[in-house]
Amino acid sequence: MLNLTGIIIGISTIAIIWFGRYACIAGEYHFSKRLWIAFLAVGLVTVGASFFIENTTLSAITSIFGFTFLWGIHEIIEQEERVNKGWFPRNPKREN
């Protein structure tokens, strides 16, 4: 029988990274870089939860999700710089 664990984790990783990138871009646009606090909370909770999940595949996916959001803290701050350089649109409804 084939072991699909690696494929499942790989596909999940790609999806999680895509979602994390979108969350950074959209989050900075709508909420500013102050959203990093929410990313920190989500990251710490999900990495912590991964310690208590007995299923190895689910634990790995949960941990990847958490570390993606912890890395997202850096990306949100960088996203603000990208907006200032004109590489991404600035939210006109938000004050500078």
C-alpha positions as CSV (number, residue, x, y, z in Angstrom):
1,M,0.0,0.0,0.0
2,L,1.2,3.5,-0.8
3,N,2.2,5.9,1.9
4,L,0.5,9.2,1.0
5,T,1.6,11.1,4.2
6,G,4.4,13.0,2.4
7,I,2.2,14.0,-0.5
8,I,-0.6,15.1,1.8
9,I,1.9,17.2,3.9
10,G,3.5,18.6,0.7
11,I,0.2,19.7,-0.9
12,S,-1.0,21.1,2.5
13,T,2.2,23.1,2.8
14,I,1.7,24.7,-0.7
15,A,-1.9,25.6,0.2
16,I,-0.9,27.0,3.6
17,I,1.9,29.1,2.2
18,W,-0.4,30.5,-0.5
19,F,-3.0,31.3,2.1
20,G,-0.4,32.9,4.4
21,R,0.8,35.1,1.5
22,Y,-2.7,36.2,0.7
23,A,-3.4,36.9,4.4
24,C,-0.3,39.1,4.6
25,I,-1.2,41.1,1.5
26,A,-4.9,41.5,2.3
27,G,-4.3,41.9,6.0
28,E,-1.8,44.8,5.6
29,Y,-4.2,46.4,3.1
30,H,-7.2,46.3,5.4
31,F,-5.6,46.5,8.9
32,S,-2.1,47.8,8.5
33,K,1.0,46.1,9.9
34,R,-0.5,46.1,13.4
35,L,-2.1,42.8,12.3
36,W,1.2,41.2,13.3
37,I,-0.2,40.7,16.8
38,A,-2.9,38.4,15.4
39,F,-0.4,36.5,13.4
40,L,1.7,36.0,16.5
41,A,-1.3,34.7,18.4
42,V,-2.4,32.4,15.7
43,G,1.1,31.1,15.1
44,L,1.8,30.4,18.8
45,V,-1.6,28.7,19.4
46,T,-1.3,26.4,16.4
47,V,2.3,25.5,17.0
48,G,1.5,24.8,20.6
49,A,-1.6,22.8,19.6
50,S,0.6,20.6,17.3
51,F,2.3,19.2,20.4
52,F,-0.9,17.7,21.6
53,I,-2.2,16.2,18.3
54,E,-1.5,12.5,18.2
55,N,-2.0,12.1,14.5
56,T,1.5,12.8,12.9
57,T,0.2,14.1,9.6
58,L,-2.3,16.5,11.3
59,S,0.3,17.5,13.8
60,A,2.7,18.4,11.0
61,I,0.1,20.3,9.0
62,T,-0.9,22.3,12.1
63,S,2.7,23.1,12.9
64,I,3.3,24.2,9.3
65,F,0.3,26.5,9.6
66,G,1.6,28.0,12.8
67,F,5.1,28.6,11.5
68,T,3.7,30.1,8.3
69,F,1.9,32.7,10.4
70,L,5.0,33.3,12.6
71,W,6.9,33.9,9.4
72,G,4.0,36.1,8.2
73,I,4.9,38.6,11.0
74,H,8.0,39.5,9.0
75,E,6.1,39.5,5.7
76,I,3.5,41.9,7.0
77,I,6.2,44.4,8.0
78,E,7.9,43.9,4.6
79,Q,4.5,44.4,2.9
80,E,4.2,47.8,4.3
81,E,7.6,48.7,2.8
82,R,6.4,47.3,-0.6
83,V,3.3,49.5,-0.4
84,N,5.5,52.5,0.4
85,K,7.6,51.7,-2.7
86,G,4.5,51.6,-4.8
87,W,4.7,47.8,-5.6
88,F,1.3,47.2,-4.1
89,P,-1.8,49.5,-3.8
90,R,-2.3,51.6,-0.7
91,N,-5.7,51.4,1.0
92,P,-7.2,54.9,0.3
93,K,-9.7,54.5,3.3
94,R,-6.9,54.1,5.8
95,E,-4.8,57.1,7.1
96,N,-1.1,56.9,6.6
